[in-house]
Every structure is written in structure tokens, then in C-alpha cells.
């Protein structure tokens, strides 16, 4: 990562820090600074802070209380107005979050091809709308116009505006001054390195050199060639390309306690050095050492031009009041751009034209009942297992140890509000899809309604949820967040409704399929309680379903039913179809695909690509529910699921260990991405050794850290400034067949963002795409040979009270029209070995594949 800033001093300077998301010891800082980026420790977040001495009159939001007592005429502005130019990156909204907190007002985000040069000039010079500019990271190279957009012209011509560049912005600054952009000695993404600098006061209290105890996380494939620097660019910081450290291993060794100490709020200061330049005290001894510096990480650009802009300090209360209103008015005029999409007001809650349905919830609780009637499995089979369990759902927390999950939700075709909605994206002759598509709705009576949705499925679902009116008192006392509503799946191809340009492959299955569940059975695995819920429209007769279900639960004969099921499940079977699963690509082709991914990473197009493929097998008549019961027994998972859509000839048997995203009743968002997987050992000793191998693997830690940054970015688009945090980083969780590395990212949802648009901002899950997300999905579309379909999408619920909980569809068997398919893959990073990546893909598919082979 790079930071570059320019000061409004008589000698305009641009300070660039290439490829750093740094961890640094604490020290005193002036009041004026911009804080950019977050990093992590085993104790929480570490804030990375960059100071830009703007023009003396601009200050951050951390101002001493005593200043509030100053005469009004002496006060400075209490906000900084930033234009944040997004280079289609997945770190931009981490910067957005920090700038929102520090500046006192959110920045305005525009993509690098969204505004014309006339727009830039209008807002900067005619409207005086911004105090500074931040240029985000991004994929590609500044030498490619499509990658850098308008940023080069901004750097060339906006010499009188303070500019902060990050990663690609740093490279762009070098490029516009004539420096060469070349491949780094090796791509370095999500990995730790030591930093050496020239000792200038710019780096006050920042250790330098080998064994200094200071390390940073780097993200870059390209660098500025230090030998090509023009005289306007002066190098000031470097990193050794050969060093590399295990993130957790470094923490364990205690080498860098300060560098990861979140409580001390460490900072990197980019202080103003113009005074030194003018009085001749600035030291240029760095030139004599250039040859031993392997990778340039920081440079200053000194443009000796007079600044024409004047101070904006205000001298009376009227002016202060008017100026204080400008950022908010500007923010409204330009639109809320958290989603990085023009006209993004459509992402905000709109209620005026929505018809309202008043829903009434009734429920009953049965204490400590679950185990006495055979547990979740027996309850589902007895209540919903008839007729091959057609048109049923089961969000199944089959792995509840260590608090991973607590509740299971199940149900079937039932009450007057029940319906099934099925959505398919439109076909296009040029194999590119828009977000529009065909919706089919079938109600409980079998009536069918069809419609074409120009705005797509997410827009439909958003309007549906916003149309429900409810009373909170109806569900007071319930310890869970789903009280009825939509349960089903979102297919991977719906990425075209979330910013992706196109789908090159059409899904064989519907792109989304949901039940509206008005009757639900809930099992609390912690307390062994059972709840039954029924949802009706207000002023309509109550359903008899509660009474009927209560009688069935009480009448269950658990012991005899369990014994019968165990006999059926474990009875010897003779497979009539001995054929194995066939991969869409051969081993050689998959290895070649990994190598292609590595080339893209080397060229800076991505720093992580989640490559996948599909394994398929033709099957005859198969007991789909029996298959799922077998899978959940052999490979229990906290976010497992069973879905049966009989009209689509579709059953989904999912044993996912990964949560995509949850929104609870307190508007708290949580994501739990998995990156890093290794097989379990055959002995306790081998198992523990393999677990430690995963935990201290530099490659797996890099994978995980990069996806954490991506999820922080996605949540940053919809969360309140300063609320996004990482309570758990790189924890290793153990399951029946694998160990996995899991992190947790949380944030507080912004009040004007709907539940569905939280999903739209983050879908597909970053652990299934790579980063930067949009460019990575584009690359993967060109490499993968078929649609992912349901795999890589999400299964879960959207409750009528606008909470949701969704998984990532992995470790899943999709049974559709006589075929079983399994998706599998892994994250490709610069450290990946192609043969190892193929073996990891096979490992991840083994549990569901064995379940199918057992039953077929």
C-alpha cells in the first residue's frame, strides 16, 4: 500500500508510502491528521494514521475541549471535505470509514471514470467543495488508462490541492513524473516485512531497519523503479523484498508488540518538511544508500510552485454556520456513494410507494423438549419428512459445539401466506446478462403469477420486506432473530446485481429460490427448547397449525423413531451406479488455471483469486433427505441447510461451516469468512501438528488477512463510521474432516440502509471471489469453464422484521434433474503451489462426494 500526500506550502510536496498498511509504535501526534486504514492484532484493531498538514486551518475531528472555549473568530473549521476517488478497489471503504471519523463528515466517493474533467474542475474550483483528494488503491497499473481513469490528470493539474494517494495512487504519482512502473522482485500481498527509512523527522519514533521490531503488511505486485526516479522524486523508505514473516508467528515471538498494539492507537505521521527544504536542513544522504534498498516504499515529490489557494478560516458565526452546512448539503447533492455506484440513492430505504401488509405473530415455547422427542433430526423427519420432504426447509445448526451456532429453523408448505418465489436472470444473445429477470410466484393454493423484474431480484426482495408492518411486542422474549419470512438461496450469478459486469455462463438452476415461511419450528440447542411460530395477516382468522403441531410434538415417540431411522440410514446398500464424480476440468487444466491466476497476480490485476470448478455425477433415484441426514452426521456444520423445491426438481444438501453475513435485531452486522484449510490428522498428535501448521502458515495467513480487509471494506459501505472492527482474527476451528482459519468482522448498520442492501453491498462473499472483488470476479469469469450456480452463493433467511442470516454455499451437494453437482476450489495467492491447490480442491469436495457415493 502507498500513501502520498501534498501540502499546501509554498513548495508543494507529495509524500508517497508504497504498499504499506503499517503497524507502528505509538508516539505523540499533532492535532491535524488523516487516519487511513486499519490493521490487526490479537487484541483488536490497530489504526494506521497519516498526517497531512493541510493548510493550517483544517483540522480533524479530534480537537481539544479547550478549543471550544476560544473566541468564535479564532476557531478553525471542524470538518475536512474529501473527494475520494475509487479505482474499483476493495479497500476504498476502509479509507472511507476512517475519513468519515476523522474529517467530521463522510467523503464523497466517485469512481475514476464517473466524473468528467469538467466535473472535477467545477467541484474543486468553482464550488470550492473539497479541501483535499484521496486516490484509492486499485488493480492494474497506472500506465493503463482503464485502470487509473482520471487520476493521472488530477495529479498533473491539481497541483494546488492536497492529495493523498494509496497504492495505485503512489505508483501513479511516480508515473506522471516519468518514473517506470515495473514488476516487484516478487508479488507481496498480505505479508509482513521490515521497513527501513532515512531517519528524517517524518519518521519520528518509527523504528528502522532489520530487527528493529517494526513490521508492516504489504500489498503490491508492481513498484516504482527507483533507478528511474526523476529529480523531482526523492526516495525516503524501502523494504527488503526477500524478507517475509508469519503474522501470528511474529506476534507469538513478541518481536513487534508495539506494532500490533491497538490500544495505543499507533500512527504513521507524514509531517510537513517544507521548512526543512527551505532552510536547507533536509538530508539527501539517502542517495548514497539507494543501491542497497531493494524495494522503494516511500518517495517525496517536490514541485516548486506557488499555492494560489487562500485560507478558509472563518471570522464570524454566520460564515461558520454556512460553511458547516456545506459538506452535508454537498453530500446530499452528489448522492450517498457508499456503494460506489452512481445514482446509489436507490440503495437507501424508500417507503413512500410501498403497499403495507400488517403481520401478526403468535408463538409457543416448550421447555427442554427437543431431546425428549429425538432432537432436531427426529423432529424434522416426523413433522416434514413425508412425501420425500418436498417443499421443505431446514436451516440446521448441526454443529453447535463451542458456541458456533445455537438455533435451527425448519418448516414446510403451510399457511395462507406461504409462497415460493423463483427467479431466473434474463438471457442475452451476447452471453452477457443484465440484472433483470423472470420471477415466478406460486402460492399455497397452487396459483401462479409471473412477472419480469427490470431492477432484479434484490430490488424485489427489498420492496417485499419494506412492505411488512409489524409490532415488536409480538416477538419480545424470543432469543432468536427469525420469526417468519423468506428462506432459500441466492445463486452466485446474482453478482450482476451487485456491481459485476456480466455472467459468461448461465446457471442450470434458478438464480434465486425462496419460500415465504409463515409456519416455523425453532430448536434452541443451548437450552433444548422448542418454539413453534405462526404468522398471519392482521384481522384474519388464526391458523390451526399451532395446535396441530403442538399435538404432534408431544406425541412423538422418540426412542422407537430414532431406532427405525438408524436402521434405515445404516442398512447395507448396493450402488447401481459405480461411476465417480467427473470434474469440469482435468487435473492438468486446473493446474494451468492456477498458473494463469498467478500471472494475473504478478501483473497486479488481483492479489487473491478464488478459483473453483464443478464436479458432476449422473444419479438415478436417490433418497435426497437420507443423503442429507448422512452428510450432517458425517460432516456436521454450524450453517448447514436442507432445501427442497419439488417444482424445480431441486434439492440442496449443504454442510457449510461459513457464515456470509448476519444482521441481528440490534442492527449489528457480522461476517465470518474462512480462508485457510487443512485436513485432519489420523492421530491426535498428527492432528495437532497439522492444526499448528495451518495456524502459522504465512500463505494461509495472507489469504485470510486479505479477505478480512475485503469484508471490512464491504461492511464499511453500509456501516456507521468507526463501527467496523475485527474482534477475532485468524482463529483455527476444527471440523470433522478439516481445520479451517476463521476471522470475524462486525459493524453497526447505518440507519438509512435497508437489510437487503447490506447483502447487495457484500455479495458474493469475498472468500469466494478474491480481491479486489470486481476485477477478480471478471478474471475468474474468463478462466472458469462453467457457472457456479448455487455454489458460492448464500443460503439463509430474511425475516419479516428485516433481520437476516446467510451462509456461504460450500461443502454442498446440489441435486437437480438427475444430476449431483459439487463445487470446490480455493484461494490463489502469490505463494500458491498449483499442485497443492488442486489437492486442496479435492479435499474440500471429498465429504459431500463420499455422501453421494454412499447413497447412489
Buried (B, 14 or more C-beta within 10 A) or exposed (E): BBBBBBBBBEBBBBBBBBBBBBBBBBEEBEEBBBBBBBBBBBEBBBBBBBBBBBBBBBBBBEBEEEEEEEEEEEBBBBBBBBBBBBBBBBBBBBBBBBBBBBBBBBBBBBBBBBBEEEEBBEBBBEEEBBBBBBBBBBBBBBBEEEBBBBBBEBBEBBBBBBBBBBBBBBBBBBBBBEBBBBEBEBBBBBBBBBBBBBBBBBBEBBBBBEEBBBBBBBBBBBBBBBEBBEEBBBBBBBBBBEBBBBBBBBBEEEBBBBBBBBEBEBBBBBBBBBEBBEEEEBEEEBEEEEEEBBBBBBBBBBEEEEBEBEEBBBEEEEBBEEBBEBBEEBBEEBBBBBBBBEEBEEBBBEEEEBEEBEBBBBBBBBEEBBBBBBBBBBBBBBBBBEEBBBBBBBBBBBBBEEEBBBBBBBBBBBBBBBBBBBBBBBEEEEEEBBBBBBBBBBBBEEEEEEEEBEBBBBBBBBBBBBBBEBEEEBBEEBEBBBBBBBBBBBBBBBBBBBBBEBBBBBBBBBBBBBBBBBBBBBBBBEEBBBBBBBBBEEEEEEBEBBEEBBEBBEEBEBEEBBEEBEEEBEEEEEEEEEEEBEBBBEEEBBBBBBEBBBEBBBBBBBBBBBBBBBBBBEBEEBBBBBBBBBBBBBBBBBBBBBBBBBEBEBBBBBBBBBBBBBBBBEBBBBBBBBBBBBBBBEEEEEBEEBBEEBBBBBBBBBBBBBBBBBBBBBBBBBBBBBBBBBEBBBBBBBBBBBBBBBBBBBBBBBEEBBBBBBBBBBBBBBBBBBBBBBBBBBBBBEBBEBBBBBBBBBBBBBBBBBBBBBBBBBBBBBBBEEEBBBBBBBBBBBBBEBEEBBEBBBBBBBBBBBBBBBBB
